[in-house]
């Protein structure tokens, strides 16, 4: 009896192809599991950053801690094409891609770049933009008026605080620096009842500056 070698070679080739495809699929699944998925909360619905059609920079709490940022202006330079205008006080107005207010003394009716904290509009009030107890900062670049209204002409800064947890938590922060600088913060939260959770955070950051006023 004579057997043909061609069917045997075809069978071996099919087995090798199936093995390669299975190994490649396993590698892709492992890669997907190891890659962190960044969720954008400021969109109409919570959406992964990779699926957003607009340009967005996301700064998480780890980046804030690494920079030891006490104010929003201490962390904004991590995002490309984002700047802020500061004069006699901290930067109140933001420019994104060169568009935005620059004056510290004339309040616009609607700032070109808005500022939201947990869904509450604080546009033009960035002087008190503390980064304590913040989970994520989302910087939407370009026109976003359809999502955020008139304050999102050039972009929007969306700040999200840490969510309360079922377990009791207490986070504290204390630091000192030169020029008489110090900061103190505390955040406490937990379950208030079976269906209600709450969190309270307080933060104070003070500095005398580096100029000594000899007149006073």
C-alpha positions, -999 to +999 in steps of 0.1 A: +000+000+000+014+034-010+006+066+010+009+101-004+032+125+015+012+156+003-018+152+027+006+145+056+026+177+049-007+197+046-019+183+080+014+193+097+012+228+082-023+233+095-013+221+130+016+246+130-006+275+118-032+267+145-005+266+172+009+299+161-026+315+161-034+302+195+000+314+209-006+349+193-041+351+208-028+342+242-001+369+240-027+395+230-049+386+259-019+389+283-010+422+268-046+436+272-047+424+308-013+441+316-022+475+300-039+499+324-073+512+311-078+549+317-114+559+321-125+594+312-153+605+336-160+639+321-175+625+289-212+619+285-206+584+298-176+569+315-154+560+284-119+546+280-094+572+269-084+551+239-120+554+225-123+591+229-125+611+197-111+643+212-077+651+226-076+646+263-048+646+289-054+626+321-034+632+352-039+607+380-033+609+418+001+591+414+014+619+391+001+645+416+020+628+444+052+624+424+052+662+416+041+670+452+017+694+437-003+716+461-022+736+434-034+729+399-008+752+383+019+729+398+008+700+376-005+716+344+028+715+326+025+678+323-001+684+297+010+696+262-004+729+248-017+740+282-006+772+299-019+795+326-018+833+333-006+845+367+000+880+380-001+891+416-018+858+426-020+823+414-030+815+378-067+820+375-072+816+337-060+788+315-050+788+278-052+757+257-036+757+223-031+795+227-067+803+232-079+816+266-080+847+288-047+862+301-059+891+322-059+888+360-080+918+366-109+917+340-133+888+345-148+875+313-185+867+310-176+832+299-141+820+302-127+802+271-114+774+293-137+762+320-130+745+354-152+718+369-149+701+402-171+670+406-195+685+381-197+720+397-186+749+376-158+770+392-146+787+360-124+817+367-118+806+403-086+786+399-069+806+426-082+780+450-077+750+429-061+726+454-050+692+443-055+675+478-077+645+478-080+645+440-083+612+421-080+625+385-076+656+365-090+655+329-079+683+304-102+684+274-084+702+245-103+720+217-139+731+215-161+712+239-192+735+241-215+707+230-205+688+262-197+716+287-215+747+274-202+782+268-172+778+291-158+750+270-149+771+239-112+762+240-113+733+264-123+722+299-105+711+330-125+685+348-113+676+384-126+645+401-123+640+439-118+606+456-150+587+460-162+577+495-157+541+504-176+516+525-147+513+549-137+541+572-106+559+558-085+588+571-059+605+548-036+632+561-010+655+547+015+678+563+045+696+549+068+725+555+091+745+531+112+776+530+098+811+529+075+802+557+055+777+536+034+750+551+005+728+541-020+707+561-048+685+549-071+658+561-097+637+544-121+614+563-149+592+549-168+560+551-203+546+552-229+568+570-256+541+567-263+510+546-271+532+515-252+564+522-215+571+520-197+604+526-163+620+525-150+653+539-117+669+530-100+701+543-068+715+530-047+746+538-016+758+519+002+790+530+034+807+519+049+841+527+066+843+494+103+852+487+100+890+488+107+908+520+087+940+521+110+964+541+084+992+540+062+971+564 
